[in-house]
């Protein structure tokens, strides 16, 4: 199903009414910078783990995370205990030190939540991998991120081993299992969460300026790059999300706890930041599902009384249109929050027809590089054509191709500045300079406009990424794979419209002299090297590809001539 936000909780569009906002007189400055309509918040000088546990004493016995399929669960007290046990074992038995990278590759589960918090508690940086990636894709990220340990489950261990061989890396593999089964040549996660002395954690010396999470994003172009999100970036985004008007949850009390379905993957910043780390900090119950399956998804909504529903467009479409989706499944939903891609109003209306009359539908916009949240519509809005307003401490600009500021309702590239903007791309200063200027403005790669009240409308994207069910497919990655084929001289890839997936990759191939084109052979070659959602839909053979004088592929010309 869809990930969210591949440049995170991405581009959702809603025309928001402005009631309930404590707005400044004008959000536009004289030089056409747009300020957040919300008052700035104070950013605490603390780590992510300190922030997650700040109010632990208010809900120690409430469920922190539970499996929607098996009902395996952990209270907040247990999560605190087991994550600290795991962190202590990582430092004592496996030699983890501050700043080391630990990689995770597995579907969502309650134990994954323990691992996430434990990794950060140990002072390590967390990098995450899509569990459906092929060994070829995984080994690339391993080489880039250089982890000291990789954590998987019984379904991903085989791919992990193969990827380590390809990368010529020999690092420990920790395996999470749901029972007492043991996977040979791995370290048992369960054994690493048993009781142990926690004094070793006194040696952890992380600060708010240190990197906490290292997700990989393709940015606006090119191959994946490691996004350095600091402790302060993540804590900032959590605090920004707690402000009235931005806030999407109800407070946890003795008699109430929001239940959140976590089917959007933890390997992505939407699932990791918004659904997991932030919701742990406010005492919500996270109900995990390893993947989207219609029957189990619907039964989990009903059986676990999901009150706060985080979705992406394909799930909204499913809930609104699928014959098995009934009002009873959405009976407990109070707020539905959508991100990752544009969503037609008709799909929202169909979904809302199956909800209670007072359900709030909220759009949010963000990117991996912004930790991820940038803007959101306020609860109570009934118009769905904007991405809402900049969250506190956040400034926006709309610029033309010469980087000149534009005014209200003019369309240009959206630039973002705020304390949630990433530190930069790991070991890639040139890529960082290309997207963050000296004044701290981050180039989103999205075409947008901002009205006189500060409401953002995303109109298109400048970036080259192909979006397949909300998942990002970098053309450069597929082009690199295609050029490994013995018959391919050159290749270009674009996204073409697809009724089922939104977009699908289409390849344009230039063959080597004397070689014949075989469309099915090309498709099969790519299919063995990439995840299913990245597979080619169509292949066209050309004599040459259009390029500019510097050799850059002119995708616009390809699109105009052949799609």
C-alpha positions in Angstrom: 0.0 0.0 0.0 1.2 3.5 0.1 4.0 5.0 2.2 3.6 8.3 3.2 5.4 11.2 2.5 8.2 10.0 0.5 9.3 13.4 0.7 7.1 12.9 3.6 3.6 13.6 4.7 3.3 15.2 1.4 1.3 17.7 -0.5 -2.3 17.5 0.5 -4.6 20.1 -0.6 -7.6 21.6 1.2 -9.3 25.0 1.1 -9.4 25.9 4.8 -11.6 28.2 6.6 -9.8 30.4 9.1 -12.0 30.2 12.1 -10.3 29.3 15.4 -6.9 30.5 14.4 -5.2 33.0 16.6 -3.7 34.8 13.6 -1.5 37.8 13.4 -2.9 40.9 11.6 -1.1 39.9 8.5 1.1 36.9 7.8 2.7 38.6 4.8 5.8 40.8 5.4 6.7 43.8 3.2 9.3 41.7 1.4 6.8 38.9 0.7 7.8 36.4 3.3 4.9 34.5 4.9 5.0 34.0 8.6 3.1 31.3 10.5 -0.3 32.6 11.7 0.5 30.9 15.1 2.6 32.3 17.8 6.2 30.9 18.0 6.7 28.2 20.5 9.7 27.7 22.7 11.8 24.7 21.6 13.1 22.7 24.5 16.8 21.9 24.6 16.4 18.1 24.9 16.8 14.8 23.0 14.1 12.9 21.4 14.2 10.2 24.1 13.9 12.9 26.9 11.0 14.4 25.1 9.2 11.0 24.6 9.5 10.2 28.3 8.8 13.7 29.7 5.3 12.9 30.9 5.7 9.1 31.4 4.4 9.3 35.0 1.0 10.5 33.6 0.2 7.2 31.7 2.6 4.4 32.8 0.0 1.7 32.7 -1.8 2.7 29.5 -1.0 0.6 26.4 1.8 2.2 24.4 1.7 -0.2 21.4 -0.3 -3.2 20.4 -0.3 -5.6 17.4 -3.6 -5.3 15.5 -3.4 -8.9 14.5 -2.2 -10.8 17.6 -2.9 -8.3 20.4 0.7 -8.5 21.7 1.0 -5.3 23.7 3.3 -3.2 25.9 2.4 -0.5 28.4 4.3 2.7 28.6 6.1 1.4 31.6 7.1 -1.8 29.8 8.2 0.2 26.7 10.4 2.3 28.9 11.9 -0.7 30.6 12.5 -2.8 27.5 13.8 0.0 25.4 16.4 0.8 28.1 17.3 -2.8 28.5 17.8 -3.0 24.7 19.9 0.2 24.7 22.1 -1.1 27.5 22.7 -4.4 25.7 23.5 -2.5 22.5 26.3 -0.7 24.3 27.6 -3.5 26.5 27.3 -6.6 24.3 27.5 -5.0 20.8 29.8 -2.1 21.5 27.5 0.7 20.2 28.8 4.2 20.9 27.4 7.7 20.5 26.8 8.5 16.8 27.0 4.9 15.5 24.4 4.1 12.9 21.9 1.2 13.4 19.8 0.1 10.5 16.3 -1.4 10.7 14.5 -3.3 8.0 11.1 -4.9 8.9 7.4 -4.3 8.9 5.6 -2.5 11.7 5.2 -4.3 15.0 5.2 -3.4 18.7 8.8 -4.7 19.0 9.8 -2.3 16.2 8.6 0.5 18.5 10.8 -0.8 21.3 13.8 -1.0 18.9 13.3 2.6 17.6 13.3 4.0 21.2 16.1 1.7 22.3 18.4 2.7 19.4 17.9 6.4 20.2 18.4 5.7 24.0 21.7 4.0 23.2 23.0 7.2 21.6 22.9 5.7 18.1 21.5 7.2 14.9 18.6 5.3 13.3 18.4 4.7 9.6 15.5 2.8 8.2 15.0 0.6 5.1 11.8 -0.4 3.3 11.2 -4.1 4.1 10.2 -4.9 0.5 13.4 -3.7 -1.0 15.6 -6.1 -2.9 19.2 -6.9 -1.9 20.4 -4.6 -4.6 18.5 -1.7 -3.2 19.4 -2.4 0.4 23.1 -2.8 -0.2 23.2 0.7 -1.7 21.8 2.2 1.5 24.1 0.1 3.7 27.2 1.4 1.8 25.9 5.0 2.2 24.9 4.8 5.9 27.6 2.5 7.2 25.6 0.9 10.0 27.3 -1.0 12.8 24.2 -3.3 13.3 21.1 -4.2 11.3 17.8 -5.3 12.8 15.2 -7.2 10.9 12.6 -9.9 11.4 12.0 -13.4 10.1 10.6 -12.1 6.8 13.6 -9.8 6.0 16.6 -11.7 7.3 17.3 -13.5 4.0 17.3 -10.2 2.0 19.5 -8.6 4.7 22.1 -11.4 4.5 22.2 -11.2 0.7 22.5 -7.4 0.8 25.4 -7.7 3.3 27.2 -10.0 0.9 26.7 -7.6 -2.0 28.0 -4.7 0.2 30.9 -6.9 1.4 29.9 -6.0 5.0 30.1 -8.2 8.1 28.0 -6.7 10.9 25.7 -8.3 13.5 22.1 -9.1 12.5 19.4 -8.8 15.2 16.2 -10.7 14.5 12.8 -9.9 16.0 10.5 -12.9 16.2 6.9 -13.0 17.6 7.6 -16.1 19.7 10.6 -18.0 21.1 11.8 -19.2 17.7 15.4 -18.7 16.8 16.9 -17.7 13.4 20.4 -19.2 12.9 23.3 -16.8 12.7 21.3 -13.9 14.1 21.1 -12.3 17.6 17.8 -12.7 19.4 16.1 -9.4 19.9 14.1 -10.8 22.8 17.3 -11.8 24.7 18.6 -8.2 24.3 15.5 -6.9 26.0 15.9 -8.9 29.2 16.7 -7.2 32.5 20.2 -5.7 32.7 22.1 -3.0 34.6 21.3 0.4 33.0 24.4 2.3 34.4 26.1 2.1 31.0 23.5 4.5 29.7 25.1 7.2 31.9 27.9 7.2 29.2 25.4 8.4 26.5 26.2 12.1 25.9 23.8 13.1 23.1 22.8 16.8 22.7 20.0 18.4 20.8 22.4 19.2 18.0 23.3 15.6 17.3 21.7 13.6 14.5 18.9 11.3 15.7 17.4 9.9 12.5 19.0 9.3 9.0 16.2 8.5 6.6 17.0 8.3 2.9 15.2 10.6 0.4 15.9 11.3 -3.2 15.2 15.0 -2.7 14.0 16.7 -5.8 16.3 14.7 -8.1 18.8 11.9 -8.2 19.7 8.9 -6.1 18.8 8.6 -2.4 20.6 10.8 0.0 20.8 10.5 3.8 18.8 13.2 5.5 20.3 14.3 8.8 17.5 15.0 11.2 18.8 16.2 14.5 17.4 15.6 17.9 16.2 19.2 17.9 14.6 18.9 14.5 12.4 16.0 15.7 11.6 17.5 19.1 10.8 20.8 17.4 8.3 19.2 15.1 6.7 17.4 18.1 6.3 20.7 20.0 5.0 22.4 16.9 2.3 19.7 16.5 1.1 20.3 20.0 -0.2 23.9 19.4 -4.0 24.5 19.3 -5.1 24.8 15.7 -2.3 22.4 14.6 -3.0 19.8 17.2 -4.7 16.7 15.7 -5.1 14.6 18.9 -7.1 14.6 22.1 -5.1 14.8 25.4 -4.6 11.5 27.2 -6.4 11.4 30.5 -7.4 8.8 33.1 -10.5 8.0 31.1 -9.4 8.7 27.5 -6.6 7.6 25.2 -6.5 8.2 21.4 -6.0 4.9 19.5 -4.0 5.3 16.3 -3.7 2.7 13.5 -0.1 2.4 12.4 -0.3 0.8 9.0 1.8 3.6 7.4 5.4 2.2 7.6 7.8 3.1 10.4 10.6 3.1 7.8 9.2 6.4 6.5 9.3 9.7 8.4 5.5 10.1 8.3 5.1 6.8 10.2 8.3 7.3 12.3 7.9 10.9 13.2 4.2 11.8 13.3 2.6 8.4 14.1 5.3 7.0 16.4 7.6 9.4 18.2 5.2 12.3 18.5 2.3 10.1 19.6 4.5 8.3 22.2 5.2 11.8 23.6 1.5 12.5 24.2 0.6 9.0 25.6 -1.5 7.7 22.7 -2.0 4.0 21.8 -0.3 2.9 18.6 -2.0 -0.1 17.0 0.5 -1.7 14.5 -0.2 -3.6 11.3 2.6 -5.2 9.3 1.0 -4.3 6.0 -2.2 -3.1 4.4 -4.7 -5.9 3.9 -8.4 -4.9 3.4 -9.9 -7.4 5.9 -7.4 -7.0 8.7 -7.3 -3.2 8.3 -11.0 -2.9 8.6 -11.3 -5.3 11.5 -8.5 -3.4 13.3 -10.3 -0.1 12.8 -13.4 -1.6 14.5 -11.9 -3.9 17.1 -9.4 -1.4 18.4 -11.8 1.6 18.3 -9.4 3.8 16.2 -10.1 7.4 17.0 -7.3 9.1 15.1 -6.8 7.8 11.6 -3.6 8.6 9.7 -4.0 7.7 6.0 -2.7 8.3 2.5 -4.8 8.8 -0.6 -5.1 5.1 -1.6 -6.4 4.2 1.8 -9.0 7.1 1.7 -10.0 5.8 -1.8 -10.3 2.3 -0.4 -12.4 3.3 2.7 -14.7 5.4 0.5 -15.2 3.0 -2.3 -14.6 -0.6 -1.2 -17.8 -2.5 -0.8 -16.5 -4.1 2.4 -15.8 -0.8 4.1 -18.9 0.1 6.2 -19.9 2.9 8.6 -19.3 0.5 11.5 -15.6 0.3 10.7 -15.2 4.1 11.1 -17.6 4.4 14.0 -14.9 5.5 16.5 -12.9 7.8 14.2 -13.0 11.5 15.3 -10.2 12.8 13.1 -8.7 11.6 9.8 -5.4 13.0 8.7 -4.1 12.6 5.2 -0.7 13.2 3.6 1.7 12.0 0.9 -0.1 13.1 -2.3 -3.0 15.2 -3.7 -6.5 13.8 -3.0 -9.6 14.6 -5.1 -12.5 16.1 -3.1 -14.8 13.4 -4.5 -12.7 10.7 -2.7 -12.9 12.7 0.5 -16.6 13.1 0.2 -17.1 9.4 -0.3 -15.0 8.7 2.7 -16.8 11.3 4.9 -20.2 9.7 3.9 -19.1 6.6 5.9 -18.0 8.6 8.9 -19.8 10.3 11.8 -21.1 13.8 10.9 -18.7 15.5 13.2 -15.5 13.8 11.9 -12.7 16.3 11.1 -10.7 15.7 7.9 -7.3 17.3 8.1 -4.7 17.7 5.4 -1.0 18.1 6.1 2.1 18.9 4.0 5.7 18.1 4.7 8.8 16.4 3.5 11.5 14.1 4.9 13.8 17.1 5.0 11.5 19.0 7.3 11.1 16.3 10.0 8.3 16.2 8.3 5.5 18.7 9.1 5.4 22.1 7.4 1.7 23.1 7.2 -1.7 21.7 8.2 -5.3 22.5 8.0 -7.0 23.2 11.3 -9.5 20.7 12.8 -13.0 21.9 11.8 -12.1 23.0 8.3 -14.6 21.8 5.7 -12.8 23.0 2.6 -10.1 20.7 1.1 -8.2 22.7 -1.5 -5.3 23.9 0.4 -2.5 22.4 2.5 -3.4 24.7 5.4 -1.1 27.2 7.2 2.5 27.1 8.2 3.0 25.6 11.7 4.6 27.7 14.4 8.2 29.0 14.0 7.9 28.4 10.2 8.3 30.9 7.4 7.5 30.4 3.7 8.3 32.0 0.4 7.1 31.6 -3.1 9.8 32.4 -5.7 10.1 32.5 -9.4 12.9 30.9 -11.5 15.2 33.8 -10.6 14.6 33.2 -6.8 12.6 36.5 -6.6 9.8 36.6 -4.0 6.3 36.4 -5.4 3.1 37.8 -3.8 -0.3 36.4 -2.8 -1.8 33.9 -5.1 1.2 33.9 -7.5 2.5 30.4 -8.4 6.2 29.5 -7.9 8.5 27.2 -6.0 7.8 26.9 -2.2 10.7 27.6 0.1 10.6 26.8 3.8 12.6 28.1 6.8 12.3 26.8 10.3 13.9 24.9 13.1 12.5 21.6 11.7 14.6 21.9 8.5 17.2 19.2 8.3 20.9 19.6 9.1 21.8 18.6 5.6 22.5 15.5 3.4 25.0 13.0 4.9 28.4 13.3 3.3 26.9 15.4 0.4 27.7 19.1 0.8 27.0 19.9 -2.8 23.5 18.4 -2.6 22.9 20.3 0.6 24.0 23.6 -0.9 21.6 23.0 -3.8 18.6 22.9 -1.5 19.5 25.1 1.5 20.8 28.6 1.0 23.0 30.7 3.4 19.9 32.1 5.1 18.5 28.7 5.8 15.8 28.6 3.2 15.0 25.0 2.0 13.8 24.5 -1.6 10.9 22.1 -1.5 10.8 21.4 -5.3 7.0 22.0 -5.2 5.1 24.6 -7.2 2.7 26.4 -4.9 0.8 29.6 -4.1 -0.1 31.2 -0.8 -3.2 33.3 -0.5 -3.5 36.6 1.4 -4.4 34.8 4.6 -1.4 32.5 4.4 -3.1 29.3 3.2 -0.8 27.2 1.0 -2.0 25.5 -2.2 0.3 23.0 -3.8 -0.3 23.1 -7.5 2.3 20.8 -9.0 5.8 19.5 -8.4 9.0 20.6 -9.9 10.7 17.4 -8.9 11.3 14.4 -11.1 10.2 11.8 -8.6 7.5 9.4 -9.8 4.8 8.7 -7.2 3.4 5.2 -7.3 0.6 4.8 -4.7 2.3 7.5 -2.7 5.7 5.8 -2.8 8.6 7.6 -4.4 10.4 6.1 -7.4 13.5 8.1 -8.4 14.0 8.0 -12.2 17.8 8.2 -11.8 17.7 4.9 -9.8 15.8 3.1 -12.5 18.0 4.6 -15.2 21.1 3.4 -13.3 19.6 -0.2 -13.2 18.7 -0.1 -16.9 22.2 0.9 -17.9 23.5 -2.3 -16.3 21.6 -4.3 -18.9 24.1 -5.6 -21.5 22.0 -4.3 -24.4 21.3 -0.8 -23.1 23.5 2.2 -24.1 21.4 4.9 -22.5 18.1 5.2 -20.7 15.6 7.8 -19.5 12.6 7.2 -17.2 9.4 9.2 -16.6 6.2 8.8 -14.7 3.1 8.3 -16.8 -0.5 8.4 -15.5 -1.9 5.1 -14.3 -5.5 4.6 -13.2 -4.6 2.1 -10.5 -1.4 3.5 -9.0 -1.5 7.2 -9.9 1.7 7.1 -11.8 3.9 4.3 -13.2 7.5 4.3 -14.6 8.0 4.3 -18.3 11.5 3.7 -19.8 13.0 5.1 -23.0 15.9 3.0 -24.1 18.8 3.6 -26.6 20.3 0.2 -27.5 23.9 -0.5 -28.2 24.9 -1.1 -31.8 23.9 -4.5 -33.0 21.5 -5.3 -30.2 17.8 -5.9 -30.6 15.1 -4.5 -28.3 13.1 -6.9 -26.2 10.5 -5.1 -24.0 9.8 -8.1 -21.8 13.5 -8.8 -21.3 14.1 -5.2 -20.2 11.1 -5.3 -17.8 12.2 -8.7 -16.3 15.8 -7.4 -15.8 14.6 -4.4 -13.8 12.0 -6.5 -11.9 14.7 -8.7 -10.4 16.6 -5.7 -9.1 13.9 -3.4 -7.6 10.9 -3.5 -5.4 7.6 -4.3 -7.0 6.2 -0.8 -7.0 9.3 0.4 -9.0 8.8 -2.0 -11.9 8.4 -0.6 -15.4 5.0 -0.4 -16.9 6.2 0.4 -20.5 9.4 0.4 -22.5 10.0 2.5 -25.7 13.1 2.1 -27.9 14.6 5.3 -29.4 17.6 6.2 -31.5 18.6 8.9 -29.1 17.5 10.8 -26.0 17.0 14.5 -25.9 19.6 16.3 -23.8 20.9 19.8 -23.2 24.4 20.9 -24.1 25.7 19.8 -20.7 24.3 16.3 -21.2 21.3 16.6 -18.8 18.3 14.5 -19.9 15.4 16.7 -21.0 12.5 14.9 -19.5 10.2 17.6 -20.5 10.9 17.0 -24.2 10.5 13.2 -23.7 7.1 13.8 -22.0 5.9 16.2 -24.7 6.9 13.9 -27.6 6.1 10.4 -26.3 3.5 10.6 -23.5 
